[in-house]
Amino acid sequence: MDHRAHQRLDSAEITDSILEDAPVYGPSNEQVGRISGLHRTAASTGVVIDIGGFLGIGARPVLVKLAELDLMRDEDNKVHGVTSWTKAELANFPEHRS
């Protein structure tokens, strides 16, 4: 999948309802997880990505800074994220607890 032609989301579109369950792709276009929500604090916004598991069962949430993801829509208007982190690297992140 060539993400260069995809439209980046604007800040008004970065909401839980738009991002929930969107796939996240790593540097080799492999799916590394799915977005389960946003984590906002006074200082920053992070994106919670569920990694591992099957059909959402047994997935482990990790927190990635919003700046470390490109959030966009493809030519079919489907939202997805792209990160430079691989699935193996994300697996080493601490589990996010809300």
C-alpha angles and dihedrals in degrees: 000000000000108000095183092090095047120108116245117232116249120230093263089061095055097098135128092248094054097041101039113119093001113148120245120213127204130217094285093047091255115141107251099178148313130269113249098177151301128287112206127189130170089262104041151351123241133186120230111221122191110218130187124006128093124266089348094306114123094005118150120218120227128180121235124183112253089236089061092063133067106213114199150147123245127219089278090054092249116147120232141154132232124203137175090229118101123221090253092052092048089050087064093056116103116261111264115235117190 
